């Protein structure tokens, strides 16, 4: 609403539209390109840099409600901490959906459908920047 002196009041009405992939009001998963050779820790670290998320302490669950990593309570953090060193391709498969929550975003679940950008390298992998090198 805009007040313009003693003459009039101007208002503009618009229809609110819902985006199905909106993390607040939608329920569809957004596509997310992921290197399956990234560790879960590297994936979580990358969430802080994503402009639509900017998550600080994210917890990650798979679509079948399997906890991949939970920040709290402490007992769940300790139980899921070993997954941080595992590669994304070992924890989920191409096309799987994951839900990400963060204490800073109360009542908001970020839902992503993972699309792997390359093949999972078999064997143990040592990460150097973006390149994955096979060991052993």
N, C-alpha and C positions, 0 to 999 in steps of 0.2 A: 504494500500500500504506500502511496506517496501523497503527502499533503502539500498542496500548492497554494499557500496563502489563505485568504478568506473566501475565495471563489469556489473551490472544488476539492474533491478527493479523487485520485485516480487509483484504480486497482487493476491488476492483471491476474487472470486466472489461467492456470495450466493444469493439465492432467498429469499426475504422477505415474510414471511407468516403471514397471518392475523388470529388471534384467535377470534372466534365469541363472546366469553365472555370477551374480553379485554375491559376495560372501555374507552380506548382512541379510538380504531379503530373498535371495534365490536359493535353489537347492540342486543345481546342476554343477557337475565338476568341470573345471577349466582344464584344457590340455596344457601339459607342461613337458617340455623337452628335457630329458635327463640323460647324462652319461651313466650307464649301468655300472661302470667301473669306479665311480665315486664312492667313497665310504659314506655311511650315514652321517658321520660327523661333518664331512665336507658338504653334503647336501644341506644339512641344517644350517651351516655357516652361510651358504649361498642364499638362504631365505631372508637373511638380514639385509641383503643388497637388493632384493626384489622390490621395486617401487610400490606394487600393489599390496605387499605384505609387510615388509620392514619389521619382522618379528625378532624379538630379543631372546626369549627363552621358550622356543617352540617345543611342543610334544607332538609325536607323530604316531598315528594309528593307520593300519591298513583297513580296507573296506570291510573285511570280515571281522573287524573289531579286535584284531591282534595288535597289541601294543608293541610298536617298534622301538620307541624311546619315549619315556615319560619323565618330565622334569620334577614332578612332585605327585604324591608324597614321596618322602625319602625312600621308603621301602620299594616303591615301583621304580624309582630312579636307579637304585642299586640292582634291581632285578633285570632291567633292560639296558643297563650301561654297556654290557658286552657287545650289543648290536652296533655301537658307535664305530667299531673297527671293521665291521662287515660291509661288503659292497652292496649297493642298492640292488644290483641284479641277483644277489643271493637272497635278499629279503622279500622282494616283490618281483612280479613279472611284467613284461611289456603290456600296457593297456590297463593295469590295475589302478584302482582309485585309492587315494590316501586322504586322510583328514588330518589337518594340522591345527592345533589350538595354541594359544599363548595367553598367559595371565593378563597381559596388557589389553587384550581384545576379548573382554568378557562376553560370553554368549555368541561368539562368532567362530565358526569352523571354516577354515579355508579348505575347499575340496579340489583336488587335482587328479586328473587322469594322466598317468605317466606314459610318455612316449619315449622309448629308448632311441638315442641318436646313433648308436653303434652297437656292435656285438660285445657281449660279455667275454672278457679274456679269462680263459680257464687257468687255474692254478693261483698261486699267491701273487699279488700285484703290489708293486711299490709305486706310489704316486709321486710324480714330479711335475707340479703345475697342472697343465691340462693333459699331459701325456701319461699313459699307463704303460708300464714296462713289465713284462712277464719275468718272474723270478723262478728259477728251478726248472 
